[in-house]
Amino acid sequence: MPVVSLEIWQFIIIVVVTILIAAVVTFFVTRKIFQNQLKKNPPINETAIRAMMTQMGRTPSEKQVRAVMRSMEEANGIQSTDKKKKK
């Protein structure tokens, strides 16, 4: 049975490289999961806009709510779900 002998500096380099690779992979996997969650559950939706307008003392019409949603989507670079369905 062959015995593998490593110098201490070789062992340290292997451990450091392994930790760096794990950190990079974890970063990209976490980022992808986070982006998918934001697409599925946007932080602000029509219900939240209605609640904010109501708290400000306004009675929002559907047209106003959709206009605010459209402007927020344009600012974030996201297509609205209605436009996706039409294409």
C-alpha positions in Angstrom: 0.0 0.0 0.0 1.6 3.3 -1.1 2.0 6.0 1.6 1.5 9.6 0.5 3.7 12.0 2.2 3.0 15.8 2.0 5.1 18.6 3.2 3.3 21.0 5.6 3.4 23.8 3.0 1.8 21.5 0.4 -1.0 20.6 2.8 -1.7 24.3 3.6 -1.8 25.2 -0.1 -4.3 22.3 -0.8 -6.5 23.5 2.1 -6.4 27.1 1.0 -7.2 26.3 -2.6 -10.1 24.1 -1.6 -11.5 26.8 0.6 -11.3 29.4 -2.1 -12.9 27.1 -4.7 -15.7 26.3 -2.2 -16.2 30.0 -1.5 -16.5 30.9 -5.2 -18.9 28.0 -6.0 -21.0 28.9 -2.9 -21.2 32.6 -4.0 -22.5 31.8 -7.5 -25.0 29.2 -6.3 -26.3 31.5 -3.6 -26.6 34.4 -6.1 -28.5 32.3 -8.6 -30.9 31.1 -5.9 -31.4 34.6 -4.6 -32.1 35.9 -8.1 -34.7 33.2 -8.7 -36.4 33.9 -5.4 -36.6 37.6 -6.3 -38.2 36.8 -9.7 -40.8 34.5 -8.1 -41.5 36.8 -5.1 -40.8 40.4 -6.0 -40.3 42.7 -3.0 -43.1 45.1 -4.1 -46.3 43.9 -5.7 -49.7 45.5 -6.5 -51.0 44.7 -3.0 -48.1 46.5 -1.4 -48.6 49.6 -3.6 -52.3 49.7 -2.8 -51.5 49.5 0.9 -48.9 52.3 0.6 -51.2 54.6 -1.3 -54.0 53.9 1.2 -51.7 54.7 4.1 -50.8 58.0 2.4 -54.6 58.9 2.4 -55.2 58.2 -1.3 -57.7 55.8 -2.8 -55.8 54.2 -5.6 -57.5 53.3 -8.9 -56.4 50.2 -10.8 -54.8 52.5 -13.4 -52.7 54.3 -10.8 -51.5 51.0 -9.3 -50.6 49.6 -12.7 -48.8 52.8 -13.6 -46.7 52.6 -10.5 -45.9 48.9 -11.1 -44.9 49.7 -14.7 -42.6 52.5 -13.6 -41.0 50.3 -11.0 -40.4 47.5 -13.4 -38.9 49.8 -16.0 -36.6 51.3 -13.3 -35.5 47.7 -12.3 -35.2 46.5 -15.9 -37.9 43.8 -15.5 -40.5 43.1 -18.1 -44.1 43.0 -16.7 -45.9 39.7 -16.6 -48.5 41.0 -19.0 -45.9 41.8 -21.7 -44.4 38.3 -21.3 -47.8 36.6 -21.8 -48.5 38.7 -25.0 -45.2 37.7 -26.7 
